[in-house]
Amino acid sequence: MNSAHIVLASASPRRKVLLEQINLSFTIQPSDVEEIMHPGQPPGKVAMQLADQKATDVSDDHANAVIIGADTVVVLEGRMLGKPEDAEEAFSMLKSLSGRTHEVYTGVALLKTDADAKIIDRSLFYARTLVTFDELDDQEIIDYIQTGSPNDKAGSYGIQDDWGSVFVKELQGDYYNVVGFPLNLFYRNMKKFAPELLPTPLASNA
């Protein structure tokens, strides 16, 4: 792939920061595709499908590129929690998470395009993390909602937030997956998919 480059098909500031953390060189073109969820699918597959939709949506604009799509899904006892519509829904979500363990899935899609911007290769994968919340009182939830932080986050919280971080009592799995992008799994897959685009010193281990 000549003059290959990486494109992140996401407007998430958290994913941008995480990829910058490993010195990855990339540009950003957020996808505006309408997300289509197929009912009855397991959450890991749903997360991968949504990530793939986002990456595919912007692929036509980028020749000789690797497109990264990602989507995070929060699941509580089989029910998927998306981004809250309003403060009332955010309160309901956080109240339901209080004192309980939920699952966080982040699906990632890597698409490779040729000189004609046609997709020639694809890799889909996901990470799963278990997150246990402490018991939250109503005022803690209200105070957190008033910061505005829950508005753009699946499950109405961000583990990296000042408040969101203290809600988490226990975590099993990849912390970065809960933030929104599983760096370890991404690195492992990029070593196989497009090692030449990994930055040094990561590339030297590919």
N, C-alpha and C positions, 0 to 999 in steps of 0.2 A: 504494500500500500504506500504510494508515494505521497509525501507531504501530509501524512495522516495527522488528524487532530481529534480531540475529545470534545464532545458536546454534552452538557448536562441539561436534560429536558425537564428541569424543575426550578420553580421559583423559591423553593425552601431556603431560607438563609442558613438554617442549620446544616443542610447537606453541603452547601457551598463552603461553610467553615470547616467541616470535617474533611472534605477533599483538599482544601488548601492546607490543612494540618499535615498532610502527607506530601505536600509540595507537588501535587498533581497539576499539570497545566491543562486548562480547559476553558471553553467559552460556555455561556449560558443562553439557552433559548427555551423558555418555559412552554410547555404544552398547554393548549387550551381545549383539548379534546374533552368531549362529554364522557365522563367515566361510566362504563357499562359493567355492572356486576351481574354475574350469572348465578341465580339462586341455587342453593343446594351444594355449591362447591365448598371444599374445605378452605379455611382462611388463608393458608399459605399459598394455595393456588390462586385465590382471588387477588392477593397482593401481587403475585407475579403477573397475572393477566393485566391488572391495572398499570403496573410498571411498563409492561410491553406496549400497551395502548399509547402511553405517553411518549415512549421512545419512537415508536412507529410514526406517530403524528408529526414529528419534526424531522424525520429521516430524509424526506424528499428534498430538504433544503441544504443537505450536507453531503457532498461527495468525499470519498476517501476519509471516512470518519468512523469513530466509535461513539455511538450514542448511548448515554446512560439514562435510563428511566428508573424511578423508584416510587414506591407507595407503601405507606405504613397503615396497618389495620390493628385496632385494639379490640380484643374479644373478651367478653365476660360471660362465662357459662354458656358459650355457644352463640351469644348475641354480639354482632359486630357494632362497635361504637365509632361513628365517624366524627367529623368536626361539628361542633354544636351550632345550631341555627341562631340561638340567642342565649341570653344569660340564664333564662329559666331552664333550658335544656342542658346547659353546662352544669348548673346546680344539680339537676337530676342525675347526670352522668357521674359526677364526683361523689355524690351521696351514695350511689350504687357501688362505687369502687371502694368506699370507706371500709376498712377492716377486712378486705377480701383480696384474693389473688386473681389476677387477670393475665391474659397472654398478649404479647405484642409481636406482631409479624411485620417484617419489612421485606417486600419483594423487590428484586433488582433485575432489570433487563439490560443486557449489553447487546447492541446491534452493530454490525459492521457493514459499511456501505462501500461500493466500488466507485470508479470514476464517473459513473452515470447516476450516482446517488441511489442505486438499487441495493436492497439488503441482500448480502451474500452470506452472512453468518449471524447466529443468534445464540445467546446463552442466558437462561433464566434460572434464578435461584432465590432462596429466601432464608431468613434467620428467624428464630423463635426465642423469645425471652419471657420468663415468668416474673411478674412484678407483684409484690404484696404491699398494700397500703396499710398504714396505721389507721386507727379510728380517728375520723375527722369530725369536729363539731361544726355546726351550721355556720357560725361566725367565721371560722377559718376558711370555709368554702366561699362564703360571700366576699371576704377580703381578697381572696385570690382572684375571683372572677372580676372584681373591680380593677385589678391591674391590667385587664385586657388580654393577658397572656393565653388563656384557654381558647380564644376565638378561632385561631387557625391551626388547632392541634387535634388530631384524632384522640378521642377519649377525654378531651377537655383539659389536658395537662401536659406540661413539658418537664421531663425529669431534670433538665439542665437549669430550670428556673429557680429563683430564690425560694419560692414557696413550694413549687412542684418537687424540688429535691428533698425537702424535709417531710413530705407526705410519704415517701417510699421507705418502708420498713425493711424490706428484703428483696433481693434481686437474684435470679438464677439465669445466667446466660450472658449475652453480650450487652454491655451498657450502651454502646454506641448504636446498637440496633434500636433501643428505646428512644434515643435522641432522634433517630430517623434514617440512619445509614450504617449497616454492619461493615465496618472497615476491614476487619480480618477476613470475612468471607469474600468481600469485594477483591481484596488483594490476592487471595488464593485463586479466585477465578480469572482475574486479569493476568496472572502469571501464565495461564494456559491460553487465554483468549487473545491478548495483545500485549505481550511482555515488553515489546519495544516502546510502548507508550508510558511505561512506568518510570517515575523519576529515579534518579540515583539518590541514595544507595539501594533503594528497593529493587531497581532493575538488575543490580549486580547479583541479587539472590534468585533471580528468575530461572 
